[in-house]
């Protein structure tokens, strides 16, 4: 097989259908970029689950007028409860100090929050986090110095449900874009084959195999998939540098959310690029087998 001839045919095909080739590349890049974003969001959610669910606590917030006797009684009950694995007491000053550390990147929020705005509390780690209702029954809201009992697990469930929804929506849009890209690839290959039908017919008459005449078209689609994948990787890099590392720097530094490291960008970029090349090549091959006679 003459490699130079095949490559020249690929270059010729790309030039002849330049507009459709550009559209194919851009559509592929968008779909792969969205797919890569979905993968990165899924990884971030997984990392956040490992961090947060291992530290799920029940917070017993105390009323402003709580007495020393009520506070001591609550601590005694926690110490004697078989449901409690460990607990810590946090005063108003300690709560405000932790608040300042968590939101150090948002000075306006810290300045507008009074020092006594956060209540004192007991942060309780349970032997079995699913046994939260037992603690809620032992310390009813509004009684014996207790303002309210809050289970962080409920909030995390809602948070991760929202994040999973965003991930699923991103992947769904990516799938729709991928279908559009595959249809565009199919149409482009059909048009290219039609425009070059005389050349390919002559090649078949002089003994060229079907695979030899099909290969330039497959390589054209694969090349478009490769460029689209590289553009998608570039988009992921820009998203990390301009959005994740800058806009989300505060929450990441405070440990509220996890960041995205470069290894995740590299591995995700490799997956979507290889996937783009493989899908484009496969789509062109199926199109040539089903709709085009070469």
Buried (B, 14 or more C-beta within 10 A) or exposed (E): EEEEEBEEBBBBBBEBBEEBBEBBBBBBBBBBBBBBBBBBBBBBBEBBBEEBBEEBBBBBBBBEEBEEEBBEEBEEBBEEBEBBEEBEBBEBEBBBBEBBEBBEBEEEEBEEBEEEEBBBBBBBBBEEBEBBEBBBEBBEEEEBBBBBBBBBBEEBEEBBEEBEEEBEEBBEBBBEBBEBBBEBBBBBBBBBBEEBEEEBEEBBEEEBEEEBBBBBBBBBBBBBBBBBBBBBBEBBBEBBEEEBEEEBEBBBEBEBBBBBEEEBBEEBBEBBBEBBBEBBBBBBBBBBEEEBEB
